[in-house]
Amino acid sequence: MSPRYYISTTILIGVLTFAISYWQKKQTGKEIFAVFLKVVTAIGVIVGGVFATVWLLAYLGIAQSGFFL
């Protein structure tokens, strides 16, 4: 993958972490880290769900293998 995807994902996670932390009035590093872990977990679940759906569609023959890429 291109480095721009890693950079944009890192920026997205950082912005979401600090926006949610500010919105929920989290101030300590421990609280912000907990929000960070929740954001990373949520993004991982979303991406994993998309890839699982893509794999299932390819496995069932509904879509061609690699159509998501």
ABEGO torsion letter per residue (X at the ends): XBAAAAAAAAAAAAAAAAAAAAAAGBABAAAAAAAAAAAAAAAAAAAAAAAAAAAAAAAAGABBBGAAX
